[in-house]
Amino acid sequence: MKTVQLPNAEFLPHVCQLVEEGHKVSIRAKGNSMRPFLESGRDVAVLSKADAYRVGDVVLAEIEKGHYVLHRIDAIRTPDGLKIKELCADPEALVTLRGDGNARGTEACRLKDLRAIAREFVRKGKTWHTDTCFWRTYSRTWRWALPLRRYLLAAYRLLWRGEWPKRWSKKK
């Protein structure tokens, strides 16, 4: 079987169209912004259409024309700046997104720029549904750990991924 890789700007509009038509679409993770939960090239996100969103949901968002990210909703605010904690369907609501692997950087868009929601993930061959108690607890805990995230991600890279900095490696 031949595999063809397309740039995200070319591939993801087709994914968005399929989701808009009501299909579930699986995409393989690319990049490290959702580490440690999603590993690039290994894990899969299953996307579908949503009528409303809440903080903690992982979404596919078009943050600018042709530039998409698969990140977690960090905050939702009304256009006048009030925080929304429950489900939100206001297309003009302001959304702040952050990848699980990002300790600092965020993206911003409007709710109407969210193209799909991840309803499940396939990680190391096991399927994780986002409507389970485990998933919601994981999401809350990881968001709560933001001040420690930098150190937790460093430990993950060093211990589990074996990505030792060159300055620590033995010189030959």
Residue frames as qw, qx, qy, qz and C-alpha x, y, z in Angstrom:
[[0.000, 0.889, 0.458, 0.000, 0.00, 0.00, 0.00],
 [0.430, 0.354, 0.002, 0.831, 1.38, 3.38, -1.00],
 [0.275, -0.752, -0.422, 0.426, 1.26, 6.24, 1.50],
 [0.312, 0.581, 0.176, 0.731, 1.07, 9.83, 0.33],
 [0.319, -0.545, -0.411, 0.658, 1.73, 12.74, 2.66],
 [0.164, 0.748, 0.347, 0.541, 0.02, 16.04, 1.95],
 [0.152, 0.191, -0.336, 0.910, 0.71, 19.40, 3.58],
 [0.006, 0.439, 0.742, -0.507, -1.84, 20.25, 6.31],
 [0.228, 0.437, 0.015, -0.870, -3.06, 23.29, 4.39],
 [0.404, 0.178, -0.658, -0.610, -4.04, 20.97, 1.52],
 [0.327, -0.119, -0.937, 0.018, -5.28, 17.97, 3.54],
 [0.031, -0.277, -0.708, 0.649, -7.19, 19.47, 6.46],
 [0.406, 0.183, -0.055, -0.893, -9.77, 21.44, 4.43],
 [0.569, 0.002, -0.718, -0.401, -10.94, 18.06, 3.08],
 [0.295, -0.174, -0.845, 0.410, -11.09, 16.69, 6.64],
 [0.152, 0.226, 0.363, -0.891, -13.17, 19.72, 7.68],
 [0.508, 0.106, -0.386, -0.763, -15.54, 19.22, 4.75],
 [0.518, -0.094, -0.844, -0.102, -16.08, 15.55, 5.67],
 [0.156, -0.228, -0.715, 0.642, -16.71, 16.47, 9.32],
 [0.293, 0.188, 0.070, -0.935, -19.17, 19.19, 8.26],
 [0.576, 0.033, -0.585, -0.570, -21.03, 16.55, 6.22],
 [0.797, -0.369, 0.148, -0.454, -21.42, 14.46, 9.40],
 [0.879, 0.193, -0.417, 0.128, -18.62, 11.93, 8.94],
 [0.672, -0.682, 0.240, 0.157, -16.16, 10.78, 11.62],
 [0.637, 0.689, -0.289, 0.189, -12.60, 11.33, 10.37],
 [0.821, -0.475, 0.081, 0.305, -9.39, 9.87, 11.77],
 [0.419, 0.835, -0.269, 0.232, -6.15, 11.80, 11.44],
 [0.833, -0.115, -0.274, 0.466, -2.67, 10.80, 12.58],
 [0.343, -0.900, -0.017, 0.269, -0.98, 13.20, 15.00],
 [0.668, 0.476, -0.003, 0.572, 1.78, 15.31, 13.50],
 [0.067, 0.698, -0.250, 0.668, 4.12, 17.42, 15.60],
 [0.467, -0.070, -0.727, 0.499, 4.87, 17.54, 19.30],
 [0.191, -0.363, 0.125, -0.903, 2.41, 20.16, 20.55],
 [0.769, -0.355, -0.121, -0.518, 0.09, 17.56, 22.12],
 [0.607, 0.125, -0.707, 0.341, 2.78, 15.59, 23.94],
 [0.139, -0.333, 0.932, 0.022, 2.79, 13.64, 26.18],
 [0.675, 0.220, 0.557, -0.431, -0.67, 12.32, 25.33],
 [0.800, 0.572, 0.163, -0.081, -0.36, 12.23, 21.53],
 [0.508, -0.452, 0.514, 0.523, 2.86, 11.20, 19.83],
 [0.397, 0.655, -0.306, -0.566, 3.60, 12.37, 16.32],
 [0.421, 0.387, -0.750, -0.331, 3.23, 9.66, 13.68],
 [0.103, 0.011, -0.975, 0.197, 1.91, 7.09, 16.17],
 [0.154, 0.398, 0.736, -0.526, -1.41, 8.24, 17.62],
 [0.016, -0.372, -0.651, -0.662, -4.71, 9.01, 15.92],
 [0.222, 0.243, 0.415, -0.848, -7.45, 11.53, 16.72],
 [0.085, 0.456, 0.834, 0.298, -11.02, 10.70, 15.67],
 [0.057, 0.159, 0.086, -0.982, -12.82, 13.93, 14.80],
 [0.052, 0.572, 0.792, 0.206, -16.50, 14.72, 14.42],
 [0.066, -0.570, -0.207, -0.793, -18.87, 17.66, 14.34],
 [0.264, -0.370, -0.673, 0.584, -19.93, 19.43, 17.54],
 [0.065, -0.801, -0.444, -0.397, -22.75, 21.86, 18.27],
 [0.342, -0.904, 0.112, -0.232, -21.14, 23.24, 21.43],
 [0.662, 0.328, -0.494, 0.459, -17.75, 23.18, 23.15],
 [0.600, -0.798, -0.039, -0.050, -16.35, 23.38, 26.67],
 [0.043, -0.803, 0.581, -0.123, -12.99, 24.08, 28.28],
 [0.570, -0.341, 0.746, -0.045, -10.84, 20.95, 28.09],
 [0.837, 0.446, 0.301, -0.097, -12.14, 19.73, 24.71],
 [0.406, -0.321, 0.575, 0.633, -9.51, 18.88, 22.09],
 [0.533, 0.733, 0.311, -0.285, -10.48, 20.56, 18.84],
 [0.552, 0.190, 0.421, 0.695, -9.30, 21.09, 15.29],
 [0.043, 0.873, 0.243, -0.420, -9.24, 24.86, 14.80],
 [0.556, 0.534, 0.221, 0.597, -8.42, 27.05, 11.85],
 [0.391, -0.667, -0.230, 0.591, -6.57, 29.82, 13.67],
 [0.141, 0.640, -0.225, -0.721, -5.88, 31.71, 10.45],
 [0.774, 0.495, -0.077, -0.387, -6.74, 31.00, 6.83],
 [0.806, 0.410, -0.426, 0.010, -5.22, 27.61, 5.96],
 [0.214, 0.423, -0.738, 0.480, -3.42, 27.19, 9.32],
 [0.795, -0.386, -0.304, -0.356, -4.90, 24.46, 11.53],
 [0.035, 0.416, -0.788, 0.454, -4.03, 23.18, 15.00],
 [0.728, -0.354, -0.562, -0.171, -5.28, 20.25, 17.05],
 [0.180, 0.269, -0.565, 0.759, -5.19, 21.67, 20.58],
 [0.285, -0.504, -0.771, 0.263, -7.11, 21.74, 23.83],
 [0.129, -0.793, -0.226, -0.551, -9.49, 24.59, 24.70],
 [0.422, 0.010, -0.522, 0.741, -7.83, 26.50, 27.53],
 [0.070, 0.417, 0.449, -0.787, -10.52, 29.17, 27.99],
 [0.095, 0.556, 0.644, 0.516, -13.74, 30.45, 26.43],
 [0.066, -0.388, -0.326, 0.860, -14.90, 34.03, 26.89],
 [0.329, 0.789, 0.514, -0.072, -17.92, 35.94, 25.71],
 [0.466, 0.612, 0.154, 0.621, -17.17, 38.81, 23.30],
 [0.201, -0.879, 0.061, -0.429, -17.38, 41.17, 26.30],
 [0.226, 0.573, -0.672, 0.411, -14.75, 39.15, 28.24],
 [0.698, -0.372, 0.384, -0.476, -16.76, 37.01, 30.68],
 [0.003, 0.309, -0.950, -0.053, -15.41, 33.47, 31.24],
 [0.821, -0.010, -0.190, -0.538, -17.69, 30.63, 30.19],
 [0.280, -0.392, 0.855, -0.192, -17.40, 27.40, 32.17],
 [0.696, 0.228, 0.636, -0.244, -20.27, 25.35, 30.73],
 [0.550, 0.321, 0.638, 0.432, -21.00, 24.33, 27.14],
 [0.079, 0.635, -0.041, -0.768, -20.80, 27.21, 24.70],
 [0.552, 0.444, 0.644, 0.289, -22.41, 27.54, 21.27],
 [0.129, 0.926, 0.081, -0.346, -21.98, 31.32, 20.69],
 [0.803, 0.429, 0.141, 0.390, -20.05, 31.55, 17.37],
 [0.211, 0.852, -0.146, 0.457, -18.53, 34.89, 18.42],
 [0.731, -0.671, 0.111, 0.051, -17.12, 33.59, 21.72],
 [0.249, 0.791, -0.551, 0.095, -13.36, 33.99, 22.05],
 [0.986, -0.163, -0.029, 0.028, -11.43, 30.73, 22.43],
 [0.052, -0.782, 0.621, -0.024, -7.90, 30.30, 23.78],
 [0.979, 0.121, -0.161, -0.038, -6.17, 27.09, 22.70],
 [0.179, -0.738, 0.649, -0.055, -3.04, 25.43, 24.07],
 [0.773, 0.228, -0.589, -0.064, -1.33, 22.22, 23.06],
 [0.858, -0.510, -0.065, -0.006, -0.71, 19.75, 25.89],
 [0.822, -0.005, -0.023, 0.569, 3.00, 19.95, 25.03],
 [0.231, 0.640, 0.004, 0.732, 3.07, 23.75, 25.24],
 [0.446, -0.412, -0.531, 0.592, 4.05, 25.28, 28.55],
 [0.100, -0.428, -0.120, 0.890, 3.66, 28.88, 27.40],
 [0.097, 0.087, -0.483, -0.866, 2.33, 29.45, 23.89],
 [0.398, 0.467, 0.701, -0.364, -1.37, 29.77, 23.11],
 [0.061, 0.200, 0.591, 0.780, -3.47, 30.46, 20.04],
 [0.272, 0.405, 0.481, -0.729, -6.72, 32.38, 19.83],
 [0.081, -0.182, -0.709, -0.677, -9.73, 32.18, 17.56],
 [0.553, -0.075, 0.133, -0.819, -13.50, 32.48, 17.65],
 [0.612, 0.024, 0.742, -0.272, -15.78, 29.55, 18.36],
 [0.740, 0.581, 0.108, -0.322, -16.92, 29.68, 14.71],
 [0.355, 0.702, -0.607, -0.109, -13.31, 28.82, 13.69],
 [0.456, -0.267, 0.835, -0.155, -13.46, 25.46, 15.46],
 [0.513, 0.285, -0.587, -0.558, -13.86, 22.85, 12.73],
 [0.794, -0.101, -0.580, -0.152, -14.14, 19.58, 14.69],
 [0.533, -0.620, 0.440, -0.370, -13.93, 18.02, 18.12],
 [0.349, 0.297, -0.888, 0.045, -11.89, 14.94, 19.03],
 [0.798, -0.315, -0.033, -0.513, -14.33, 12.35, 20.38],
 [0.941, -0.278, 0.176, 0.081, -11.73, 9.63, 20.80],
 [0.122, 0.786, -0.598, -0.104, -8.03, 8.92, 20.43],
 [0.991, 0.051, -0.099, 0.070, -6.23, 5.76, 19.41],
 [0.085, -0.835, 0.516, -0.170, -3.04, 5.64, 21.40],
 [0.103, -0.404, 0.908, -0.044, -0.66, 2.66, 21.17],
 [0.296, -0.089, -0.891, -0.332, -3.54, 0.69, 19.64],
 [0.120, -0.462, -0.794, 0.378, -5.96, 1.40, 22.52],
 [0.050, -0.602, -0.406, -0.686, -9.01, 3.63, 22.02],
 [0.189, -0.305, -0.530, 0.768, -9.69, 6.39, 24.57],
 [0.022, -0.716, -0.577, -0.393, -13.13, 8.04, 24.49],
 [0.165, 0.294, -0.212, 0.917, -13.28, 11.68, 25.58],
 [0.530, -0.494, -0.160, -0.670, -16.63, 11.33, 27.35],
 [0.776, -0.251, -0.554, 0.169, -15.26, 9.02, 30.06],
 [0.525, -0.850, -0.025, 0.018, -14.51, 9.97, 33.65],
 [0.777, -0.243, 0.189, 0.549, -10.86, 9.02, 33.12],
 [0.460, 0.463, 0.283, 0.702, -10.49, 11.36, 30.16],
 [0.163, -0.886, -0.180, -0.396, -12.19, 14.30, 31.92],
 [0.685, -0.699, 0.048, 0.201, -9.99, 13.78, 35.00],
 [0.719, 0.012, 0.240, 0.652, -6.86, 13.63, 32.83],
 [0.257, 0.682, 0.276, 0.626, -7.89, 16.85, 31.05],
 [0.370, -0.900, -0.092, -0.212, -8.55, 18.74, 34.29],
 [0.775, -0.513, 0.118, 0.351, -5.34, 17.48, 35.91],
 [0.652, 0.185, 0.252, 0.691, -3.15, 18.41, 32.94],
 [0.073, 0.792, 0.200, 0.572, -4.67, 21.90, 32.72],
 [0.570, -0.819, -0.045, -0.050, -4.26, 22.32, 36.49],
 [0.810, -0.316, 0.167, 0.465, -0.57, 21.29, 36.22],
 [0.481, 0.825, 0.075, 0.286, 0.23, 24.19, 33.87],
 [0.181, -0.920, 0.339, -0.079, 2.73, 25.81, 36.28],
 [0.625, -0.437, 0.638, 0.108, 4.62, 22.48, 36.45],
 [0.850, 0.482, 0.181, -0.110, 4.11, 21.51, 32.82],
 [0.358, 0.814, -0.456, 0.019, 7.55, 22.66, 31.69],
 [0.236, -0.526, 0.796, -0.184, 9.24, 20.33, 34.19],
 [0.773, 0.099, 0.574, -0.250, 6.85, 17.44, 33.59],
 [0.754, 0.646, -0.032, -0.113, 7.45, 17.66, 29.83],
 [0.175, 0.748, -0.635, 0.080, 11.22, 17.76, 30.36],
 [0.500, -0.298, 0.783, -0.220, 11.04, 14.64, 32.54],
 [0.834, 0.365, 0.346, -0.228, 8.89, 12.93, 29.91],
 [0.596, 0.745, -0.295, -0.050, 11.39, 13.73, 27.14],
 [0.008, 0.660, -0.732, 0.169, 14.35, 12.58, 29.21],
 [0.475, -0.220, 0.801, -0.291, 12.95, 9.46, 30.87],
 [0.727, 0.322, 0.563, -0.224, 10.41, 8.03, 28.44],
 [0.659, 0.746, 0.014, -0.092, 11.56, 9.36, 25.08],
 [0.820, -0.191, 0.201, 0.501, 15.30, 9.18, 25.75],
 [0.407, 0.807, 0.118, 0.412, 15.87, 12.63, 24.24],
 [0.628, -0.553, -0.086, 0.541, 19.02, 13.54, 26.15],
 [0.179, 0.967, -0.098, -0.152, 20.47, 16.98, 25.43],
 [0.776, 0.501, -0.245, 0.296, 23.69, 16.84, 23.43],
 [0.009, 0.746, -0.468, 0.473, 25.58, 18.59, 26.23],
 [0.708, -0.425, 0.464, -0.321, 24.90, 15.57, 28.49],
 [0.965, 0.260, -0.033, -0.013, 25.97, 12.98, 25.92],
 [0.696, -0.440, 0.359, 0.439, 29.47, 11.52, 25.97],
 [0.352, 0.825, -0.291, -0.333, 31.72, 13.20, 23.43],
 [0.943, 0.108, 0.247, 0.197, 33.49, 10.96, 20.96]]
